[in-house]
Amino acid sequence: METKKQNVVISNSFKQTFEFGKRAAAFLKGDDIVVLSGDLGAGKTSFTKGIASGLGIKTQVTSPTFAIFIKHEGQNLGLVHIDAYRLKNGDEAMEIGLDEYFCGQNSVCVIEWGQIIADLLSNYDTINIKIKNLGEDKREIWYDKGQLFGD
């Protein structure tokens, strides 16, 4: 991975996107909410798989598009993986009780397509990550918390 500018890294492969997520896991703590945005196929789930690996999660991590959320147990911290793609807005997320999973001292919450429920997430302190497809396997990964990932 090459650093492009402050709070931006360039990933040249799935493996690098995964490794960036894994590296990020070392800086996450229970009750952190990571909000991922980016187009379809940008690498949100690849990044989440890296976080899961970094948390010591042994179960297979897949996008919970149809389940909407999946809980995974880790060595020290668990992972609540939410995919808001099929939701209309934050009100709908609250109606189904998703907000109950946002903060948990023993879990990190990762929300793919978080911009869809941004109205609800505005009530929380979140770590925002945007992944942009630059063509082929190259991705630009922007994040809003400086030094969070040890760079």
C-alpha positions, 0 to 999 in steps of 0.5 A: 500500500502506498500513502497518497495524502493524509488519511488516504491510502491506495490499495493495489489488490484485494489482499492489500485492502484486506491487510489494511482492514486487518491493520485497522483492527489493532486500533479499534476498541469495543463500541467503535462504529466503522461506517463503510461507503463505496460503490458495489464491488469497491471492497467494503466486504474485503476490508471488513474481512480484514477487520475480522481477521485482525480481531481473531474471528475464525468464522467466514465473513460474508456480506450480510446483504440479505440477513442485514446483520451477522454477529461474529465472536472474536478472541477479545472483541466480536464483530457486528457486521451490518449491511444497510444496502436494502434499507430505506433510511435510519427510521427503518433501521430503528424499526427493526432494532439495528441501533441496538447493535451499534454500541457494545463494549465487547464488539466492533460494529462495521456498517456497509452502505452506512450513508443510507442510514446516515440520519440515524448514525449522526447520533453516534461517534463513527469512524468513516471510511470511503472506498473508491474503485480506481479501476481493476484491483486498485482502490483509494481508501479514505478515512476520517480519523487521522493516525487511527490506522497507525500511518 
